[in-house]
Amino acid sequence: MLERQIIEIDKVRVPVKRQKTLEADKVEALANSILEEGQTTPIRVRSDGDGYVLIEGLHRLEALRALGETTVAAFLVRARLH
């Protein structure tokens, strides 16, 4: 189940493997889009102690960071017990 929240960007940790997939041109394009339309799609994170781990939305997160934003709309993904 996804729960939408507004969280602090500084509390989101990006795994090293994900950081390697960052493309500067995509970040710039998204930043321009966010300036015009706002953030339309939340990122996805999972809880990790006092912070969060990014699951999906690296370019959106970095675009918001580049724009000087301090918060991001995110879906908090909770693990299902089987």
C-alpha positions as CSV (number, residue, x, y, z in Angstrom):
1,M,0.0,0.0,0.0
2,L,1.3,3.4,-0.9
3,E,1.0,6.4,1.4
4,R,1.7,9.8,0.0
5,Q,3.8,12.2,2.3
6,I,5.8,15.3,2.0
7,I,9.3,14.6,3.3
8,E,12.6,16.5,3.7
9,I,15.0,15.9,0.7
10,D,17.9,15.7,3.1
11,K,16.4,12.6,4.8
12,V,16.4,10.7,1.5
13,R,19.4,8.4,1.0
14,V,20.3,7.4,-2.6
15,P,22.0,4.0,-2.9
16,V,25.4,4.1,-4.6
17,K,24.2,2.0,-7.6
18,R,21.4,4.4,-8.3
19,Q,23.7,7.4,-8.2
20,K,25.7,6.0,-11.1
21,T,22.5,6.2,-13.3
22,L,22.1,9.9,-12.9
23,E,21.9,11.9,-16.2
24,A,22.5,15.6,-15.9
25,D,20.4,16.4,-19.1
26,K,17.4,14.6,-17.6
27,V,17.7,16.5,-14.3
28,E,17.8,19.8,-16.2
29,A,14.7,18.9,-18.3
30,L,12.8,17.8,-15.2
31,A,13.8,20.9,-13.3
32,N,12.3,23.1,-16.1
33,S,9.2,21.0,-16.1
34,I,8.8,21.3,-12.4
35,L,9.2,25.0,-12.6
36,E,6.3,25.2,-15.1
37,E,4.0,22.5,-13.7
38,G,5.2,21.6,-10.2
39,Q,6.0,18.0,-9.2
40,T,3.4,15.9,-10.8
41,T,4.7,12.4,-9.9
42,P,5.9,11.6,-6.3
43,I,9.1,9.7,-5.8
44,R,9.0,6.3,-4.0
45,V,10.9,5.7,-0.8
46,R,11.0,3.1,2.0
47,S,11.5,3.9,5.6
48,D,15.0,3.4,7.0
49,G,15.5,4.3,10.6
50,D,15.2,8.1,10.9
51,G,15.3,8.6,7.1
52,Y,14.3,7.1,3.8
53,V,15.9,5.1,1.0
54,L,15.1,6.0,-2.5
55,I,13.4,3.3,-4.6
56,E,12.3,5.3,-7.6
57,G,12.6,8.9,-8.8
58,L,16.3,9.8,-8.7
59,H,16.0,12.4,-11.5
60,R,13.0,14.0,-9.9
61,L,14.7,14.2,-6.5
62,E,17.9,15.7,-8.0
63,A,15.8,18.2,-10.1
64,L,14.1,19.4,-6.9
65,R,17.4,19.6,-5.1
66,A,18.9,21.7,-8.0
67,L,15.9,24.1,-7.7
68,G,16.7,24.6,-4.0
69,E,13.6,22.8,-2.7
70,T,13.8,21.3,0.8
71,T,10.8,18.9,0.5
72,V,9.6,16.4,-1.9
73,A,6.3,14.6,-2.5
74,A,6.8,10.9,-2.0
75,F,5.0,7.6,-1.7
76,L,6.1,5.7,1.3
77,V,6.3,2.0,0.2
78,R,5.7,-0.4,3.0
79,A,6.9,-4.0,2.8
80,R,4.2,-6.7,2.7
81,L,4.5,-9.6,5.0
82,H,3.9,-13.0,3.3
